[in-house]
Amino acid sequence: MTRHRSATPALVLKLARVVLIGWLRRPGAGPRRVLILAMAAVAALLAGSAGAAVWLAATESFKDVQGGVGVLPIALVVGVFLMTMLVSISVQGAGSALNPSVRSLVALPIEIRVLSFGLGLPGVALTIALLALLSPPLVVVLVGLTGYGLAHAVFVVATAGLLGLLAGRILFTLVRRALVGSGRLAPLSLTFAIGGWMAVSALSLWRVREMLAAGLEPSTLTQHVALLWPAVGAFALDPTGLSMVVVIGVVVVAMALDWALLGSAAALGLTAPPVVPVRVRFSSTRRAPLFWLEVGRLVRHRRTVAWMLSSALVLAGLIVATATVDAGGRASMVDNAVLIACQLLSYLALLARGMSKRERPYALVLGLDPHRWARTVMLAAGALALVPLVPFLAALAALSRDPSVLPAGIALMVFVLVAASAVGFALVPGNDNAGAEFPAAAAVFAVTVAAGLAISQLIGTTELLPLASIMALVATALAWLPGAIEAARWQACRGIAGPISRLAPWAGQRS
Amino acid sequence: MSALTMHPLERQAPNAGSVADLFVEIGSFTLGPLSLQLRGSEILCLLGPNGAGKTTLLRALLGLIPVARGRVEIGGRRPRDREARMLRTIGAVSDDPTDLVEELTAEELWELHSYAHAQVAGTVREMMARARVLAEQLDFAPPDSPIQGYSHGMRKKTQIVAAMLHSPAMLMIDEPRNGLDPIGIRRLEQLLREQREAGTAVIVASHDLYWAERFSDRVCVLAHGRVVGTGPPSTMIEAADEDFSDAFFRLVSGE
C-alpha cells in the first residue's frame, strides 16, 4: 500500500476522533451522562484504591509477613500496575463495541496497523488520563511510606502505570487474536482478557506475599520478577542507575510487541455474533417461570458462561494458594479469598441487566412490574453464583478447619450481589454499554470495601462471620434498590418524573 | 374459545383510540401538534419521509416515549400508564430487529409473550396454538436455536407472530416489509387483511408509497413532525393528471 508517511499521524488522529465521537454518541449517553459516568469512574477508582489501602492496613491480612520491606508500598505499586492493566483491558473492550463502525472503516484504503492504532488511541489516552488523575494521591502516599524523592516516586508510579497499560493492551490483543478464528468464542475477548487479568492479579499478589514472607531484600526482587515489574520499580531500582535502563528497556520491548500485534486484521476483533446452544428450555408451566427465564438467559449467554468459567479457574487457583500458605497465614488468606470470590461472582449480577435493552427492556414492553423483574434478575444471578461459590467455600472451610467460612461467605455474597445488582441496574454495563463495565466493577468493589470497613468499625471486630452477617442484613434491607432504579428509568421513558429520576437523572434515559 | 377468535376484552372497534393535540419533543425534533382518530377494521398507514415522526408516533401510542403535551388514548386508557389490561389489547412490531430477547428461541419468546398476556386474559395454550398457526401462515418454521442467530427476515416474522398471538385489538407495525422476502410480504398482507376483517385496528408505518396506496384504507402523511394530509389514498389526489406519489410529494413539500 502506498501512502505518504507524513499523512499517517493525521490519519491516526482522525480515526481516534471517530472513536471518541462514537463514545460520546453512544445510545443513551448524552454528554452530561458521559461526564457523570466519568466522574463516577474516577471517584470509584479513588475510593476503591484508598479503601483497598486502608483495608490492607486495617485488617491483619499481612501481619505475618511484615518484614524489612513495608507491605503497603508494594501493595500500592502492584495495585497501580493491576488497576491500570484492568482499565486498559476494559477500555479496549468498550472500543470493541464499536464493531459496526470498524466494519465500515475496514473498507477504506488504510493499513490495518494504522487503523488498529488509531482506533485504540482514545483508549490509551483515557487510561493515561485516569492514571494521571489517580497519580497525585498515590505519589504522596508513596513518598510518605518510602521516603523517596518526589521524582523517584513519580517515576515509580508512572512506570507501574505504563507497564500496566501495555500489559493490558498486549493481553487483550493476544486474546482477541487467539479467539478471532473461533466464531463462537470471538465475542468474548473482553471476558477472557479480564479472566487473564484476574490470573495475573492472583499470581502477582501471591508472589508478592510469598516473597515478603520469605523476608525478601529489595536487591533479590529481580530474581523473582515474573509479573512483578511494579515491585521492581518501587524497590530495586535507582532511577539514575543501570536498573532504570532495564525498566525503560522493558517498556520499549512491550511497546514494540504491542505495535507488532496490531498488524493483523484479527486485532480489530471483527467477529460474528455468538450463537448459543439451547440446553435448558423456557417453560411457562414451570414454577417461577421468569426466574428460570433469567437463569436460562444467563446460562445461554457466552459472556456470562465464559465469566463463570474464568471465575472457576481463579477460585481453583485461590484454593491452591490457600493450601500452600502455612497455617499461621491461612486465616487471613481465607478472608481475602472469600472477598475475591464474591467480587468475581458478582459480575453475573452486574451484567444481567445489560443483557436486556437499556431503553426498552423486554419486561417494560411486556408490561411486567419493574420491582418484580429486578428481583427476579437478582435472584437468578445469585442462584448461579452459588453454584461455584458453595463448593469453593466448603473447600476453604476444610482447609482452614473453620466451618463458619461457609455461612460467612454466603452472607458476604448476599451483600455483594445486592450491590452489584444496584450498580448493574444503574449503569447497565454489558452488551451495548461495555464502557460502563470497569467503573461498575470498581464501584461494587469500593462499596463492598467501604461497607466492610464501616461496619467493622461499628461492631469493633474484623471477624468475617459477624461482619458478613451484618452486611447481609443491610443488603437485604436495601434489596429494593435495583427495582427502584429500574422503575425510575421506566418512568423517565414515559415522561413521568419520580423522586429517584429527579435525584439521579442518570438512572433515567434520554428519550 | 378457539385459538383464532378474539377475547371480548380486546374488542374496541370502531373507535380504537385517539391522539389529540399531541406534542413530543426529542432534542431538536418536535412531533406535533398532531391529532388522529384510530379506527377498528381499518388499515391505517403512516406515511412520510425519513425523520417525519412515524416511529415516534408509534412509540407515543405505545406509551414508550415522554409526551410533552396532548392526550393519547387507546380503548379509553392512557398508554403511558402501561396498564396490563391496555397492553393486552395491543400488539407491536418495531423496526429494530434486535428488539427481541435474543437468547430465547422463537417458540420460547412466543411462550413468554403468551405467559405475560395470559396474566390478564386467555391461556398460554390458546395463544401458543395461535402462534403456530400464524407462523405457518407466514411460511415460517422457526429453528430451535436462539434468535441471536436468526436472519433479519426471520426476526421480523418472529416479532410479527409475537405481536399477534394474543389477537390484539390494535396492531402496530413499523416498516412491515423490511427484511421480508416477496413471499413473506404477500403472506403478511394477507394476514393483515384478515386482521382488519376481524375488527382489528391495523397501523403500519412505512415509506413505501405504492404499497401504501395499494394496501391501506387510510393514509396519514407526516412531514417534519406534523400531519400534512389524511384520508383514503384515492381522496388525496386533487388533479386529474396527478397520481398518489405526486400527491404525496406535493403534501410533504408544502406546495
Interface residues (C-beta under 8 A of the other chain):
Chain A: P273 P274 V275 V276 P277 V278 R281 F282 S283 S284 T285 P289 L293 G296 R297 R300 H301 M355 S356 K357 R360 Y362 L364 V365 L366 G367 L368 W490 A492 C493 R494 G495 I496 S511
Chain B: I26 G63 L64 I65 P66 V67 A68 R80 R82 E83 A84 L87 A92 T98 D99 L100 V101 E103 L104 T105 E108 E111 L112 H113 S114 Y115 A116 A118 V124 D144 S145 P146 Q148 G149
